[in-house]
């Protein structure tokens, strides 16, 4: 009697993506958090003024806003799997170049490239994630964005640790780049090798049209809000309440932690209530939190307001990107381009409001943006 030994079964697309995608989202968060955590040291290295630093940061937003031609070309030529590998390796190289930039112009150029490569990588991993959602019928994008948040917090914490140890940004980023490149290659190898390229229109830039325009507007308003809170919440605590240097950064930390926790259960909420209701009600919750922070009697109480804002805005990007990705990778790239332009415009607008009418009014303006998000979300048919 002969027994046959069956060949080991290969992992299916869903099984391999189960491990690869969380790693990729965490890796992306770690890279971006590491960059954000070293901005003060980078500014000190090139002796940049506050006004020049704002121009450096604007270069990142500009790069993200104009990345559509590159992301659409790569998705059309290579598909999501190879696009995320190429853009991810480029992103790591750009990170190292930022740490080594000797002058302000070189730093601005590197940060511009950071915006382009980060946006392209973001489109690729979100496209792969929405493709997985369509194939499995299971909502996972909120959890994956939550993992990205966790990576961002880890990167920012690592950046603070490196700064406290007097490790130069260039050394820090070189130490990160090698291991993260190996992690990127490992996750790429786990993904489905049959990922196909997408047929796309050859345009240099594309704004979302029709029903997609509302998704793009949601992304734009959400990016304005998140970017403004990231850049100005600590300044608000410091200027309005006289918060210490140790307390002021906790505004962003409380916002980010609540966003992370909410995203880990967001997919279950989507399964039960759909996408439109959590985004709409969440935006109203965010507005309440920001108005509470504006009216708070002290900085510690205001922290609770920013935490509530993080809870309210947490599901906007996962659900908007999921809805856009369901319409195809190019729809996702167009919506993402419009969303990232919000990160370009938001912080300077808030800065102008703060300059003319004060920080309280500037944070209240972000609360008004949340009300706008709630209004648009309630009328967005693609949020299902």
N, C-alpha and C positions, 0 to 999 in steps of 0.2 A: 504494500500500500504506500503510495507516494503522497506526500503532503506538499502543498504549494505554499510558498511564502509570498504573500502579497506585498507589493511595493508600498513603501510609506506614502500616505496621501500628502499631496502638496497643499500648502495653505491656500485657501480661497482668498479672493480679493478682500472680502469683509474681514477675514481673520487677520490677514497681514496689516490691513489698515488700522485694525483695532490697536495695534502696538505702535505703528509708525506715526500716525497723526498726532496723538498726544505728545509724543517726543518732539515732533516738529513745532507744535504750538508752544511747548515749554522752551524750546531752544530759541524761538523768535522772541519770546518775552524776556529771556535771559540776556540776549544781545541788546535789545532796546533798553532794558533796565540798567544794564552795565553802562551804556552810553549816557543815559540820563544822570546816573549817579556820579559821573566824573565831569559833568559840565563845569562846576566851579573850578576844579583843578585845571581843566583845559583852558578856561578863560584866564586864569592866573598865569599859565605857562606862556601864553602869547601876549600878555599884558593888554587885554581887550577891555574897552570901556563898556559901561552898561548899554549905551545906545548901540555900540558896535556888536555887542553880544546879541541884542535883539535881532540885528540883521543876520547874524550867523544862524540863529535859530529859524529865522524866516526862510533861509536857504533850504532847510530840511523840508519845510512845508511846501515850498515851491517845487522841489524835486518830486515830492509825492504827487502833487497836483498835475504835473506834466508827464507822469510816468505811463500814461495810457498807451501811447504808441509802442513803447518797449514791451509792456506786459501783453498787449494784444498780439504783437509780432511773435513773441516767444510762445504764447499759448497756441497760436495758429501754426507755428512751425514745429514745436516739440511736444506740446501737451503739458499737462500740469506737473507730471512726475519729473521730467527733465528740466522744466522751467524752474521748479523749486530748487533743484540741485545747483543749476548754474547761477541763479540769482542768490542762493544762500551762500555759495562760495564767494561770489562777488561781494556780498554784504560783509562777510568776515574780513576780506581784504580791505574794504573801505573802513571798517572799524579800526584796523591797525593803522591805516593812513591818517585817520583822525588823531590818534594818539601821537603820531610822529609829526603832525603838521607844525612847521616852525614859525609860520606867519599867519596873520589874520586872513589874507586872501586865500592861502592854501587851505586853511581851516574851513573857510566858506565853501570852497570847491569840494572838499571832502564831505562836508555836511550835505551839500546839494546831492552828491552821489549816494549818500546814505538814504536820503528821501526817495530817490529813484529805485535803488536796490531793495530797500525795505518794503516799499509799496508793491513792487513786482513779486517779491517773495510772499507777501501777505495775500495777494490775489491768487497765487498758485496754490497755497495751502488751503485757502478757503474754497477754491474751486474743487480741489480733491475731496475736501470734507463734504461739500454739497453733493458731489457725485456719489459719495458713499451713502449719504442720506437718501438719495433717490433710489439707489440699488437695494438698500436694506429696508427702506420705509421707516427708519428709526431716527428721531430727532436727537442729534448729538452736538450741534454746533455751540450751544450755550456752555456745555461742559468743557468743550475744547477751548473756548475763549476764556473760561475760568482757569484752565490750566495755563493758558498764556499769561493771565494776570498773576498767577503764582510764580511763573518764571520771571516776570517783570519785577515783582517784589524781591525775589531772590537776587536778581541782578543788581537792583538798587542797593540792597543790603550788602552785597559783596563789594560794590563800589565804595560804600561808606567805610567798610572794613579796610579795603586797600588804601583809601585816603588816610585813615587813622594810622596805618602802618607806614605812611609816607612812600608808598609804591607809586611810581610815575604812571600816568595813564598809558603811555606807550608800552611799558613793561607789562602792565595789567592786561592790556588787550592782546599782546603777543602770547601771553600765557593762556588766554582763553581761546584764541583762534585755532590752535592745533587740535586740542581735544574736541572742540565743538565741530570742527571739520570732519573728524572721524565719526562723531555722533550723527551728523548730517548724512554722511555716506551710508552708515548703517541703516538709518531710517529709510533712505532712498532705496536701498537694496531690498528692504522688506515690502516695498510697495509693488502694486501690480505692474509688471513689465509691459502689459498690453495697452497701457494708457495711450490713447490716440490723440493726434493733433486735432485742433478745431478749425473749421472753415470760418474765416472772419473777413469782414469788409476791410479794405485797405484804406484806413483813414488815419490822419495824424492825431486827431482828437475827436472824441465823441461824447456828447452829453446824452444821458438817458432820456428817452422820449416816451410819450404816452403814459401808461400806468407806472412804468419804471421811473418816470420823473419824480413821482412822490417818494419812492424809495430813496432816490438820490437826494431829495430835499431833506428827508429824515436823517440820512447819513451826514449831510452838510450841517444841519442844526446840532446833531449829536456830537459831531467832531468839534464844532465850535464850543459847545458846552464843556466837554471833557478837557479839551486843551486849555480853556480859560480857567477851569478849576485847578488843573495841574500847575499852571504857571502863576496864578494869582491868589489862590486860597491862603497860602502861607503869608504872602504879603499883606493880605487883608487882616489876618490875625495880628501880625506884627504892627501894622500902622494904626489899625482901629482900636485894638485892645492893648497894645504894648507887649505882646507875647514875646517870650524869650526865644533865642535861636534854637533851643531844644524843643520848645512846644510848637512853634510855627509849622514845621514840616509835618506834624501829626495831622494837620487838616487833610493833606493828600493821602496820608497813610490810612486814616479812617475811611475816607472815600474809597480807596482801592480795596481795602480788606472787605468792606461790605459788598462791593461789586463782585469780588471773588466768591464770597459765600453764596450770594444770590445766583450767580451763574452756574454753580454746581447743582442747583435744583431747577434751573430754568427749563430744561428739556421736559421735565415732568409737568411743569405748569403749561408748557405749550401743548403737550399731549392732552391735557384736561380742558384747557380754556382756549386753545388756539394761540396765534401770535399777536393778533391785533389788540386784544383786551389787556394782556400784561404790559405791552409797550405803552398803550394809552394811559392806563391807570398808573403805571410806573412813572411816566413823565409828570403826572399830577403830584405824585408823592415826592418826586425830585424838586418840583417847584415849592412845595410846602417846606421841604428841608432847607432849601436855600433862603427862603424868606425868614425861616426860623433863625438861621445863622445870622442874617442881617440884623434881626431884632434882638439877638441874644444879649444878656447882660454882661457876659464875660467870655473869654476865649475858650474855656473848658466846655461851657454849654454850647458854644458855636460848633465845637467839634462834632457834637451829636447831629447838628444840622447837615454838615458835610457827609457824615456817615449815611444819613437818610437819603441824601442826594445820590450817593453811590449805589444804594439799594434801588432807587427808582430808575436810574439810567442804565443799570447793568445789562438788561436784556435787549436794548435797542440794537446794538451792532450785531450780536449773534443772529437775531431774527431777521434783520434787514439783509444781512449778507446771505442768510439761508434762502430768503425769498428771491433775492437777485440771482443767486447761483442756480436756483431751480429753473430760471429762464435761459441758462447757458453761461459759459465762462466769459463771453464778451459782455453780456449784460452785467455780470458781476464786476468786470473791469471798469465799465462805464460808471456804475454806481459808486465803486470805490474811488475813482478819480474825483467825482463830485464831492464825496465825503471828505477826502483828504484835503480838498481845497478849503474846507471849513477849518481844518487845523492851521492852515496858512493865515486865514483872516481873523479867526476868533481872538487869540491873545492880543494882537495889536488893537483891535476894536475895543476890547475891554480896557486896555491900557489907556486909550484915548478917553473913554468914558470916565475912568478913574482920575485922569488928569484934569478934566473940566468940572466934574460934579462929585468926585470923591469915590473912595473904595466901596462904601456902603451901596451906593447907586450902581456901581459896576457889578457887584455880586447879585444885586436885585435884578439887573439886566439879564444875567445868566438864568435866574429864575423865570423871567419872562420868556426866554428861549425854550425852557421846559414846557411852558404853557403852549407855545407854538408847536412843539413836538407832539403834544397830546392832541392838538387840533388836527394836524396833518395825519397822524397815525390812525385816528378814528375814521379817516376817509380814504385810507390806502387799501385798495381791494386785494393787492398781492400779498398782504400780511394775512396769512390764513392759519 
